[in-house]
Amino acid sequence: MKIIVQFSGGKDSHASLLWAVHRYGAENIQAVFCDTGWEHPLTYKHIQNVVKKLRVTLTTLTSKKYNNFIDLVAKKKRFPSTKARFCTEELKVKPFVDYILDEVQDHFIAVQGIRQDESTSRSKMTSMCRHFKFYLEPYGYTKEGKPKYHTYRKKEVLEYIRSYDDSILRPMFKWTAQDTIDFILTNGHIPNPLYLKGFSRVGCFPCIQCSHTEVKQLLKFYPNRIKELEAYEQELQTSFFSPDYIPKRFCSKTAIVKKGAKKDRIVAYPTTEDVTSYIQNKNATGDLFEQELPISCMSYYSLCE
């Protein structure tokens, strides 16, 4: 039986790794990091610091098909979106499946830092389940009512689960975000330093789901990342941000969206420059800060108090 902790460098997976070490012992833990090639240098350093302090073995996985996040975007000819998060599928899910099938070849428990209050979809999960669950039961249905299953290396997965257990444990499932931070601090660890700079999420830098506040923090602390985004948009002729990220009147680009049998429609979408201009010029009141917690320090989780 192998104990595998999926470690991204964020607070929830950090807390899960600590929990697993307490439960099973550091010598029995395998931390696994799926590297998208789009993380902040502080995150890479944080991951190394944590596993070194805990004396846990770390395995870093990458996609066999794409070199990194930008290579994925170039080959897909678009950035991912909240409705098409192929980044997670290609750079994290598939590499982990490859790892299980090609290298683990044993019973395993995958420890995940998933919490039910993170999103509606995660609230429907459970604290325990099977890793290959959706190869056996549908994760959704098409408009015609046809069930949808995971299919990546399906034949090999089905053969694998005939011989081996594929359990998932989510020890932080009923915890709040603050609970995980408190657990990390209580155990003498420091969370990812990006939280101290006001970022609420630290996986991928930035994430396609980043908030206006996080863009504001990018402008303040990492303006070069903004310039990189602008350059990639120019090179790849696509936008990092979704059409509804800022009001349409502030968007400088348009695209024709084909609707099949329905009439095509024109959609306005923003460039990174549009987004940063909007955020910089907007008054520091109202909805720009609606996603922030009422705290007195810069840290999203009151880490400096």
C-alpha positions as CSV (number, residue, x, y, z in Angstrom):
1,M,0.0,0.0,0.0
2,K,1.4,3.4,-1.0
3,I,0.4,6.7,0.6
4,I,0.4,9.5,-2.0
5,V,-0.2,13.1,-1.1
6,Q,-1.0,15.4,-4.0
7,F,1.0,18.5,-3.1
8,S,0.5,21.7,-5.0
9,G,2.2,24.1,-2.6
10,G,-1.1,25.6,-1.6
11,K,-2.5,25.7,2.0
12,D,-4.9,22.8,1.7
13,S,-2.4,20.3,0.2
14,H,0.2,21.6,2.7
15,A,-2.2,20.8,5.6
16,S,-3.0,17.4,4.1
17,L,0.7,16.6,3.8
18,L,1.2,17.4,7.5
19,W,-1.8,15.3,8.4
20,A,-0.5,12.4,6.4
21,V,2.9,12.6,8.0
22,H,1.3,12.5,11.5
23,R,-1.0,9.6,10.5
24,Y,1.4,7.4,8.5
25,G,4.9,8.6,9.2
26,A,7.2,10.6,6.8
27,E,9.0,7.5,5.7
28,N,5.8,6.1,4.3
29,I,4.7,9.2,2.4
30,Q,5.2,10.0,-1.3
31,A,4.4,13.7,-2.1
32,V,3.5,14.2,-5.7
33,F,3.6,17.6,-7.4
34,C,2.2,18.2,-10.9
35,D,4.2,20.9,-12.4
36,T,2.4,23.1,-15.0
37,G,5.4,25.2,-15.7
38,W,3.3,28.2,-14.7
39,E,3.9,28.4,-11.0
40,H,5.5,31.3,-9.1
41,P,9.2,30.8,-8.1
42,L,8.1,31.2,-4.5
43,T,5.8,28.2,-4.9
44,Y,8.6,26.0,-6.3
45,K,10.8,27.1,-3.4
46,H,8.1,26.5,-0.8
47,I,7.4,23.0,-2.0
48,Q,11.1,22.1,-1.7
49,N,11.3,23.7,1.8
50,V,8.2,21.8,3.0
51,V,9.3,18.3,1.9
52,K,12.8,18.9,3.1
53,K,11.6,19.9,6.6
54,L,9.2,16.9,6.7
55,R,11.8,14.6,5.2
56,V,9.3,13.4,2.7
57,T,10.1,12.1,-0.8
58,L,8.9,14.3,-3.6
59,T,8.0,13.2,-7.1
60,T,7.4,15.9,-9.7
61,L,5.2,15.1,-12.6
62,T,4.9,16.8,-16.0
63,S,2.7,16.3,-19.1
64,K,4.1,13.9,-21.7
65,K,2.3,15.8,-24.4
66,Y,2.9,19.4,-23.5
67,N,6.1,21.1,-22.3
68,N,4.2,23.5,-20.0
69,F,1.1,25.7,-19.7
70,I,2.2,28.1,-22.5
71,D,3.0,25.2,-24.8
72,L,-0.5,23.9,-24.1
73,V,-2.1,27.3,-24.9
74,A,-0.1,27.5,-28.1
75,K,-1.2,24.1,-29.3
76,K,-4.8,24.6,-28.3
77,K,-4.7,28.1,-29.8
78,R,-6.4,29.6,-26.8
79,F,-6.1,30.0,-23.0
80,P,-8.3,27.8,-20.8
81,S,-11.4,29.3,-19.3
82,T,-13.7,28.6,-16.4
83,K,-15.9,26.5,-18.7
84,A,-13.1,24.8,-20.5
85,R,-10.4,24.1,-17.9
86,F,-8.3,21.8,-20.1
87,C,-5.2,23.0,-18.2
88,T,-6.1,20.9,-15.2
89,E,-7.0,17.9,-17.3
90,E,-3.8,18.0,-19.4
91,L,-1.2,19.2,-16.9
92,K,-2.4,17.6,-13.7
93,V,-5.1,14.9,-14.1
94,K,-3.5,12.9,-17.0
95,P,0.1,13.1,-15.6
96,F,-1.2,11.7,-12.3
97,V,-3.0,8.9,-14.1
98,D,0.2,8.1,-16.0
99,Y,2.1,8.0,-12.7
100,I,-0.4,5.6,-11.1
101,L,-0.5,3.2,-14.0
102,D,3.2,3.3,-15.0
103,E,5.0,3.7,-11.6
104,V,2.8,2.9,-8.6
105,Q,1.4,-0.5,-9.6
106,D,0.2,-1.2,-6.1
107,H,-2.7,-0.5,-3.8
108,F,-2.7,3.2,-3.0
109,I,-4.4,5.9,-0.9
110,A,-4.3,9.4,-2.5
111,V,-4.6,12.1,0.1
112,Q,-6.1,15.3,-1.3
113,G,-6.5,18.8,0.2
114,I,-10.0,19.3,-1.1
115,R,-12.6,21.2,1.1
116,Q,-16.3,21.2,0.6
117,D,-16.7,25.0,1.0
118,E,-14.4,25.8,-1.9
119,S,-17.1,25.5,-4.6
120,T,-20.5,24.1,-5.4
121,S,-18.9,21.2,-7.3
122,R,-16.6,20.3,-4.4
123,S,-19.5,20.5,-1.9
124,K,-21.0,17.5,-3.8
125,M,-17.9,15.4,-3.2
126,T,-17.3,13.2,-0.2
127,S,-14.4,12.8,2.3
128,M,-13.7,9.3,1.0
129,C,-14.1,7.8,-2.5
130,R,-12.3,6.1,-5.3
131,H,-9.7,7.8,-7.5
132,F,-11.0,6.2,-10.7
133,K,-14.6,6.6,-9.7
134,F,-15.7,8.3,-13.0
135,Y,-14.4,5.5,-15.1
136,L,-17.1,3.4,-13.6
137,E,-20.0,5.8,-13.1
138,P,-20.9,9.0,-15.0
139,Y,-19.7,12.4,-14.0
140,G,-22.4,14.1,-16.0
141,Y,-24.7,13.7,-19.0
142,T,-24.9,15.2,-22.5
143,K,-27.8,17.3,-23.7
144,E,-29.3,14.1,-25.1
145,G,-29.0,12.4,-21.7
146,K,-26.1,10.2,-22.6
147,P,-23.8,9.5,-19.7
148,K,-20.2,10.8,-19.8
149,Y,-17.2,8.9,-18.4
150,H,-13.5,9.5,-18.0
151,T,-11.8,7.8,-20.9
152,Y,-8.0,8.5,-20.7
153,R,-6.2,5.2,-20.8
154,K,-9.5,3.6,-19.8
155,K,-8.6,0.0,-20.7
156,E,-5.5,0.1,-18.5
157,V,-7.3,1.8,-15.7
158,L,-10.0,-0.9,-15.6
159,E,-7.4,-3.6,-15.6
160,Y,-5.6,-1.7,-12.7
161,I,-8.6,-1.5,-10.4
162,R,-9.3,-5.2,-10.8
163,S,-6.1,-5.8,-9.0
164,Y,-5.5,-2.8,-6.8
165,D,-7.3,-0.5,-4.4
166,D,-7.6,3.2,-5.5
167,S,-8.8,5.0,-2.4
168,I,-9.0,8.8,-1.9
169,L,-8.9,10.5,1.5
170,R,-9.8,14.1,2.0
171,P,-9.0,14.8,5.7
172,M,-9.6,18.6,5.4
173,F,-13.0,18.1,3.7
174,K,-15.1,19.8,6.4
175,W,-12.5,22.4,7.3
176,T,-12.6,26.1,6.5
177,A,-9.7,27.8,4.7
178,Q,-8.7,29.4,8.0
179,D,-8.7,26.0,9.7
180,T,-6.0,24.8,7.3
181,I,-3.9,27.9,7.9
182,D,-4.2,27.5,11.6
183,F,-3.2,23.8,11.4
184,I,-0.1,24.7,9.3
185,L,1.0,27.3,11.8
186,T,0.2,25.1,14.8
187,N,2.6,22.5,13.4
188,G,5.4,25.0,13.1
189,H,5.2,25.5,9.4
190,I,4.8,28.7,7.3
191,P,2.2,28.7,4.5
192,N,3.2,29.6,0.9
193,P,4.6,33.2,1.1
194,L,2.2,34.4,-1.6
195,Y,-0.6,34.4,0.9
196,L,1.2,37.1,2.7
197,K,1.1,39.3,-0.4
198,G,-2.7,39.1,-0.6
199,F,-3.2,36.2,-3.0
200,S,-6.1,33.8,-2.1
201,R,-4.9,31.1,-4.4
202,V,-1.3,30.2,-5.3
203,G,-1.6,27.3,-7.8
204,C,-0.7,28.6,-11.3
205,F,0.5,32.2,-11.4
206,P,-1.9,33.6,-12.3
207,C,-4.8,31.2,-12.4
208,I,-7.4,31.7,-15.1
209,Q,-9.9,32.2,-12.2
210,C,-7.9,34.9,-10.5
211,S,-9.9,37.7,-8.9
212,H,-9.6,41.4,-9.6
213,T,-7.9,41.8,-6.3
214,E,-5.3,39.3,-7.3
215,V,-4.7,41.1,-10.6
216,K,-4.2,44.2,-8.5
217,Q,-1.6,42.4,-6.4
218,L,0.1,41.2,-9.5
219,L,0.4,44.8,-10.7
220,K,1.8,45.8,-7.4
221,F,4.3,43.0,-6.7
222,Y,4.9,41.3,-10.0
223,P,4.4,43.7,-12.9
224,N,6.7,41.6,-15.1
225,R,4.2,38.8,-15.0
226,I,1.6,41.2,-16.4
227,K,4.0,42.1,-19.2
228,E,4.6,38.4,-19.9
229,L,0.8,37.8,-20.2
230,E,0.6,40.8,-22.6
231,A,3.4,39.4,-24.7
232,Y,1.9,35.9,-24.9
233,E,-1.5,37.3,-25.9
234,Q,0.2,39.2,-28.8
235,E,2.2,36.1,-29.8
236,L,-0.7,33.7,-29.6
237,Q,-3.5,36.1,-30.6
238,T,-5.8,35.1,-27.8
239,S,-6.9,36.5,-24.5
240,F,-6.1,35.2,-21.0
241,F,-9.2,36.7,-19.5
242,S,-12.8,35.7,-20.1
243,P,-15.3,38.0,-22.0
244,D,-17.2,38.8,-18.8
245,Y,-14.1,39.6,-16.7
246,I,-14.7,43.3,-16.9
247,P,-17.7,45.3,-18.4
248,K,-18.0,45.1,-22.2
249,R,-17.5,48.8,-22.7
250,F,-13.9,48.5,-21.4
251,C,-13.0,45.6,-23.8
252,S,-11.0,46.5,-26.9
253,K,-11.4,43.1,-28.8
254,T,-14.3,41.3,-30.4
255,A,-14.8,37.8,-31.8
256,I,-17.5,36.1,-33.7
257,V,-18.9,33.1,-31.8
258,K,-20.5,30.5,-34.0
259,K,-23.7,29.0,-32.5
260,G,-24.3,26.1,-35.0
261,A,-27.8,26.4,-36.3
262,K,-28.4,29.6,-34.4
263,K,-27.3,33.0,-35.5
264,D,-23.6,33.8,-34.9
265,R,-23.0,36.5,-32.3
266,I,-20.3,39.1,-31.7
267,V,-18.7,38.9,-28.3
268,A,-16.5,41.5,-26.7
269,Y,-13.5,40.3,-24.7
270,P,-10.6,42.1,-22.9
271,T,-6.9,42.0,-23.3
272,T,-4.6,41.9,-20.3
273,E,-4.0,45.6,-21.0
274,D,-7.7,46.3,-20.9
275,V,-8.0,44.5,-17.6
276,T,-5.1,46.2,-15.9
277,S,-6.3,49.6,-17.1
278,Y,-9.8,49.0,-15.8
279,I,-8.5,47.8,-12.4
280,Q,-6.0,50.7,-12.0
281,N,-8.5,53.3,-12.9
282,K,-11.5,52.0,-11.0
283,N,-12.3,53.8,-7.8
284,A,-11.1,51.8,-4.7
285,T,-14.7,51.1,-3.6
286,G,-17.5,48.8,-4.3
287,D,-17.3,45.5,-6.2
288,L,-13.5,45.7,-6.9
289,F,-13.0,44.5,-3.3
290,E,-16.1,42.4,-2.8
291,Q,-14.1,39.1,-2.8
292,E,-11.8,40.2,0.0
293,L,-12.2,39.3,3.6
294,P,-12.7,42.0,6.2
295,I,-9.1,41.8,7.6
296,S,-6.7,44.5,8.6
297,C,-3.5,43.2,7.1
298,M,-2.6,42.5,3.5
299,S,-2.6,38.7,4.0
300,Y,-5.8,37.0,2.8
301,Y,-5.8,34.9,5.9
302,S,-4.6,37.4,8.5
303,L,-1.1,35.8,8.6
304,C,0.6,39.0,9.7
305,E,-1.6,39.5,12.8
